[in-house]
């Protein structure tokens, strides 16, 4: 981990831990409690129990999901116990956070399949040897009817309905199912069962985290510290990163594809991205910011560093280096990618260029292909094509490099 010097003590100095843990954080409830817990941890030599609960409602993780995951990693880097809690029980209820209607429940089979895929991706960031993996079905499956009624008795309906999601649905005469009211209470029992000192969540989950703190007190435990992280803005620079919006970077995508996407982010997002998706310390990020502001470092080069760091974390240094070199070759030096995909086609009658682009799945439709050609976005062996009706000879064996747009290259072999 960059620049964090180990001391003779088991843990780093409190001020140094606080500075590193606060990086990118939206809110700490309460910071003085976190300081007190870290001081007690240093005194006793006992690491804090820090957890992140995730409902595996989808199998794939994108960069936005890793923001909270990386903060858990920071606690792990500092020597504390990182608990990755898979909400296999709670996923079948569904978190009502941000929902305008009751979401359909998942089956146990769907949850189990998603959880398996999730873990493989999570361990690209967390150390699997040092991570405590738990499933909340361990205790929630065992609660009796009496236990659930007792749990509900520790919280008031009026406070639950203060929640923005529920309040807006009531105002708009939209239904709220009773099981949705149970969600924050059952996940609060996770904090009780884990005896957690700190819980990490996104800003939109603040209500749930506050309920968890209250319920821990009701069960005679000290309240955990709630640490919230901002929502990562997507590649468009405006909306939250989301697969449905198409503004995401998937952490299992090929390194070259990830690199190209990272290089498309607006310059204004560089600092928050450095804070939220890298392990750089606040001091390093500030130094980088000054370099860019002072002209010592070009913003494009700062962005390339960011892309390399992110990709190295998921695919390794060698893959990140190759992706950077390929980007440099294709986009900055306008050269052909080292490993352009190869497609082999049988010889036959000539094909019109626009139709060929569609056949090769480089474009979705002939009209789109025609527009791209007329705009000068298509080349064959480096020569710009400007006639969509141009016929490409397929009567004999040949090989040519086809470029469509800035990023799509194909080496076409006619046999």
C-alpha positions in Angstrom: 0.0 0.0 0.0 1.6 3.3 -1.0 3.4 5.6 1.4 1.9 4.1 4.6 5.0 3.3 6.8 4.6 0.5 9.4 5.5 1.3 12.9 6.8 -1.0 15.7 3.2 -1.3 16.9 0.8 -3.8 15.3 -1.2 -0.9 13.9 -0.2 2.4 12.3 -0.6 5.6 14.2 -4.3 6.6 14.7 -4.0 9.9 12.8 -2.5 8.1 9.9 -5.2 5.4 9.9 -8.0 8.1 10.1 -6.5 10.1 7.2 -6.3 7.0 5.0 -9.8 5.7 6.0 -11.4 9.1 5.4 -10.2 9.3 1.8 -13.2 9.6 -0.5 -15.7 9.0 2.4 -19.1 10.9 2.3 -19.8 10.6 6.0 -18.6 8.9 9.2 -21.3 8.4 11.9 -19.6 9.3 14.2 -16.0 10.1 13.5 -15.2 10.5 17.2 -16.5 7.0 17.8 -14.2 5.7 15.0 -11.2 7.4 16.7 -12.2 5.9 20.1 -12.5 2.4 18.6 -9.1 2.7 16.8 -7.5 3.9 20.0 -9.0 0.9 21.9 -7.8 -1.4 19.1 -4.3 0.0 19.4 -4.3 -0.4 23.1 -5.6 -4.0 23.2 -4.0 -5.2 19.9 -7.4 -6.4 18.8 -8.4 -5.5 15.3 -11.7 -3.8 14.6 -14.5 -6.0 13.0 -15.5 -4.2 9.8 -18.1 -5.5 7.5 -19.7 -4.8 4.1 -23.0 -6.5 3.4 -23.9 -7.2 -0.2 -27.1 -8.8 -1.5 -26.1 -10.9 -4.6 -29.0 -9.7 -6.8 -26.9 -9.7 -10.0 -23.9 -11.8 -11.0 -21.5 -9.1 -12.3 -19.7 -6.3 -10.6 -18.8 -3.0 -12.2 -16.4 -0.3 -11.0 -19.1 1.5 -9.1 -19.7 -1.5 -6.9 -16.0 -1.6 -6.0 -16.1 1.8 -4.2 -17.4 0.3 -0.9 -15.4 -2.9 -1.5 -12.2 -0.9 -1.7 -12.9 0.9 1.5 -13.3 -2.5 3.2 -9.9 -3.4 1.6 -8.4 -0.2 3.2 -9.4 -1.5 6.7 -7.9 -4.8 5.8 -4.7 -3.2 4.6 -4.5 -1.5 8.0 -4.7 -4.8 9.8 -8.4 -4.9 10.8 -10.7 -7.8 10.2 -12.6 -7.5 6.9 -15.9 -9.3 6.9 -17.6 -9.7 3.5 -21.2 -10.6 4.3 -23.3 -12.2 1.5 -26.9 -11.4 2.1 -28.2 -14.7 0.8 -31.3 -14.5 3.1 -31.9 -10.7 2.7 -31.5 -10.9 -1.1 -34.7 -13.0 -1.2 -36.5 -10.1 0.4 -34.9 -7.3 -1.6 -33.6 -4.0 -0.3 -36.3 -1.4 -0.8 -33.7 1.4 -1.0 -34.3 3.6 -4.0 -37.2 1.4 -5.2 -40.4 2.9 -6.4 -42.2 -0.4 -6.2 -41.9 -3.8 -4.5 -39.2 -5.7 -6.3 -39.8 -9.4 -7.3 -38.1 -11.8 -4.9 -35.2 -13.9 -6.0 -35.1 -17.7 -5.6 -32.5 -19.4 -3.4 -31.0 -20.9 -6.6 -30.6 -17.5 -8.2 -29.0 -16.0 -5.1 -26.6 -18.9 -4.7 -25.5 -18.7 -8.3 -24.9 -15.0 -8.1 -23.0 -15.3 -4.8 -20.6 -17.8 -6.3 -19.8 -15.5 -9.2 -19.6 -12.5 -6.8 -16.9 -14.0 -4.6 -14.6 -14.8 -7.5 -14.7 -11.1 -8.4 -14.5 -9.8 -4.9 -11.2 -11.6 -4.3 -9.7 -9.5 -7.1 -9.6 -6.8 -4.4 -9.7 -8.4 -1.0 -7.1 -10.9 0.3 -9.0 -14.2 0.4 -6.7 -15.5 3.2 -7.5 -12.6 5.4 -11.2 -12.1 4.6 -14.0 -13.5 6.8 -16.8 -14.5 4.4 -20.2 -14.9 6.1 -23.8 -15.6 4.9 -26.7 -14.0 6.8 -28.7 -17.2 6.4 -26.4 -18.5 9.1 -28.5 -16.7 11.8 -31.6 -15.4 10.0 -32.6 -18.9 8.9 -32.6 -19.8 12.6 -34.7 -17.0 14.0 -38.0 -18.3 15.4 -41.3 -16.4 15.0 -40.8 -15.2 18.6 -37.4 -13.8 17.7 -38.7 -11.9 14.7 -41.6 -10.4 16.8 -39.1 -9.4 19.5 -36.8 -7.8 16.8 -39.7 -5.8 15.4 -40.6 -4.7 18.9 -37.3 -2.7 19.1 -38.3 -0.3 16.3 -41.2 2.1 15.7 -43.3 2.2 12.6 -43.3 6.0 12.5 -39.5 6.1 12.3 -39.6 3.4 9.5 -42.0 5.5 7.5 -39.7 8.6 7.8 -37.6 6.7 5.2 -37.7 8.7 1.9 -38.5 5.6 -0.3 -41.4 4.7 1.8 -42.7 8.2 2.3 -42.7 9.0 -1.4 -44.5 5.7 -2.2 -47.2 6.5 0.5 -47.5 10.1 -0.9 -48.0 8.6 -4.4 -50.5 5.9 -3.2 -48.0 3.2 -4.2 -48.0 -0.1 -2.3 -45.5 -1.1 0.4 -45.3 -4.7 1.3 -44.9 -5.6 5.0 -41.8 -7.7 4.2 -40.1 -4.6 2.9 -40.4 -3.0 6.4 -38.6 -6.0 7.8 -35.6 -5.7 5.5 -33.7 -3.0 7.6 -34.5 -4.8 10.8 -33.3 -8.2 9.6 -30.1 -6.7 8.2 -29.7 -4.9 11.5 -29.6 -8.3 13.1 -26.6 -9.0 10.9 -24.7 -6.3 12.9 -25.8 -7.9 16.1 -24.7 -11.4 15.1 -21.4 -10.2 13.7 -20.8 -7.9 16.7 -19.4 -5.4 14.3 -17.4 -2.2 15.1 -17.8 -0.6 11.7 -20.1 -1.1 8.8 -19.5 0.3 5.3 -22.3 1.2 2.8 -23.2 3.6 0.0 -24.8 7.0 0.8 -28.2 5.7 -0.4 -28.1 3.1 2.4 -27.6 5.5 5.3 -31.1 4.9 6.7 -30.4 1.1 6.9 -27.1 1.8 8.6 -28.7 4.0 11.2 -31.3 1.3 12.0 -28.4 -1.1 12.4 -26.8 1.1 15.0 -30.0 1.5 16.9 -30.8 -2.2 17.0 -27.2 -3.1 18.2 -27.9 -0.8 21.2 -31.2 -2.5 21.8 -29.4 -5.9 22.1 -26.9 -4.5 24.6 -24.0 -3.9 22.2 -22.0 -0.7 21.5 -23.2 0.9 18.3 -21.1 0.3 15.2 -19.6 3.2 13.3 -21.5 3.8 10.0 -19.2 4.8 7.1 -20.9 5.8 3.9 -19.2 6.1 0.4 -20.4 8.3 -2.5 -22.0 6.8 -5.6 -19.5 6.7 -8.4 -20.4 8.8 -11.4 -20.4 7.0 -14.7 -18.4 7.5 -17.9 -20.9 10.1 -19.1 -19.8 12.4 -16.2 -23.4 13.0 -15.1 -25.3 9.9 -13.8 -24.4 7.1 -11.5 -22.5 4.3 -13.0 -25.0 1.7 -14.2 -25.1 -1.2 -16.7 -28.6 -0.1 -17.7 -27.3 3.3 -18.6 -24.3 1.9 -20.5 -21.8 4.2 -18.7 -20.0 1.5 -16.7 -16.7 -0.3 -16.6 -17.1 -4.0 -15.8 -14.2 -5.4 -13.8 -14.2 -8.7 -15.8 -14.1 -6.9 -19.2 -10.9 -7.4 -21.3 -8.1 -5.0 -20.2 -8.1 -3.2 -23.5 -11.8 -2.5 -23.3 -11.5 -1.3 -19.7 -8.6 1.0 -20.7 -10.5 2.6 -23.5 -13.5 3.2 -21.3 -11.4 4.7 -18.5 -9.8 7.1 -21.0 -13.2 8.4 -22.0 -14.1 9.8 -18.6 -14.2 13.6 -18.4 -11.1 15.3 -16.8 -13.3 16.6 -14.0 -13.8 13.0 -12.8 -10.2 12.2 -12.4 -9.8 13.3 -8.8 -12.9 11.5 -7.5 -11.9 8.4 -9.4 -8.4 8.5 -7.9 -10.1 8.8 -4.5 -12.7 6.1 -4.9 -11.2 3.5 -7.2 -7.5 3.5 -6.3 -5.5 2.9 -3.1 -3.5 6.1 -3.4 -3.2 8.1 -0.2 -4.6 11.7 0.1 -1.1 13.1 0.0 -0.3 11.3 -3.3 -3.6 12.4 -4.9 -3.0 16.0 -3.8 0.5 15.9 -5.3 -0.8 14.6 -8.6 -3.5 17.3 -8.7 -0.8 20.0 -8.3 1.3 18.4 -11.0 -1.6 18.6 -13.5 -2.6 22.2 -12.3 1.0 23.4 -12.7 1.4 21.9 -16.2 4.1 19.4 -15.1 1.7 16.5 -15.9 -0.6 16.4 -18.9 -4.2 15.5 -17.9 -4.1 12.7 -20.6 -1.1 11.2 -18.9 -2.7 11.4 -15.5 -5.7 9.6 -16.9 -3.5 6.9 -18.4 -1.9 6.4 -14.9 -5.4 6.0 -13.4 -6.5 3.5 -16.1 -3.3 1.5 -15.6 -3.7 1.4 -11.8 -7.4 0.3 -12.0 -6.7 -2.4 -14.6 -3.6 -3.7 -12.8 -5.8 -4.3 -9.7 -8.1 -6.6 -11.6 -5.9 -8.1 -14.4 -2.3 -7.7 -13.2 0.5 -5.3 -14.1 1.5 -7.0 -17.3 -2.1 -6.8 -18.7 -2.3 -3.1 -17.7 1.0 -2.3 -19.4 -0.1 -4.0 -22.6 -3.5 -2.2 -22.6 -1.7 1.1 -22.1 0.8 0.4 -24.9 -2.0 -0.6 -27.3 -4.0 2.5 -26.5 -1.0 4.6 -27.1 -0.4 2.9 -30.5 -4.0 3.1 -31.7 -5.4 6.3 -30.3 -2.4 8.6 -29.8 0.0 7.4 -32.5 -2.9 6.2 -34.8 -1.3 2.8 -35.4 -2.9 -0.6 -35.7 -3.5 -2.6 -32.5 -1.0 -5.3 -31.9 -3.7 -8.0 -31.7 -6.5 -6.9 -34.1 -9.1 -9.6 -34.2 -8.9 -11.8 -37.3 -12.0 -12.9 -39.3 -11.8 -15.4 -42.2 -14.4 -15.1 -45.0 -14.9 -17.4 -48.0 -14.2 -16.0 -51.5 -17.2 -15.2 -53.6 -19.0 -12.2 -55.2 -18.1 -8.7 -54.3 -19.7 -7.0 -51.3 -20.7 -3.4 -50.9 -18.8 -1.7 -48.1 -21.8 -0.7 -45.9 -23.2 -4.2 -46.1 -19.8 -5.7 -45.2 -19.6 -3.6 -42.0 -23.0 -4.9 -41.0 -22.1 -8.5 -41.9 -19.0 -8.3 -39.7 -21.1 -6.8 -36.8 -19.0 -3.6 -36.8 -22.2 -1.6 -37.3 -25.8 -2.4 -36.3 -27.4 -1.3 -39.5 -26.7 -0.2 -43.1 -27.8 3.3 -42.4 -25.4 3.6 -39.5 -22.6 2.1 -41.7 -23.4 4.6 -44.5 -23.2 7.6 -42.1 -19.9 6.4 -40.7 -18.4 5.9 -44.2 -19.6 9.3 -45.4 -18.1 11.0 -42.2 -14.7 9.5 -43.1 -14.7 6.9 -40.2 -13.9 3.8 -42.3 -10.4 2.8 -43.6 -9.1 -0.2 -45.5 -5.3 -0.7 -45.1 -5.1 2.9 -43.9 -6.9 4.4 -46.9 -10.1 6.3 -46.1 -13.3 5.0 -47.8 -16.0 7.6 -48.6 -18.4 5.6 -50.8 -20.9 3.3 -48.9 -21.6 1.6 -52.2 -18.0 0.8 -53.0 -17.6 -2.9 -53.8 -15.0 -4.9 -52.1 -13.5 -7.7 -54.2 -14.0 -11.2 -52.7 -13.3 -13.1 -55.9 -9.8 -14.2 -54.8 -7.6 -14.8 -51.8 -6.7 -11.5 -50.0 -6.0 -9.9 -46.7 -6.8 -6.4 -45.5 -7.1 -4.4 -42.3 -10.5 -2.8 -41.8 -11.0 0.1 -39.4 -14.6 1.3 -38.4 -14.7 4.3 -36.1 -11.8 5.0 -33.7 -11.8 1.8 -31.8 -12.8 -1.1 -34.1 -10.2 -2.9 -36.1 -10.6 -6.3 -37.9 -8.0 -8.1 -40.0 -10.1 -9.7 -42.8 -8.7 -12.8 -44.6 -10.5 -13.9 -47.8 -9.8 -17.6 -48.5 
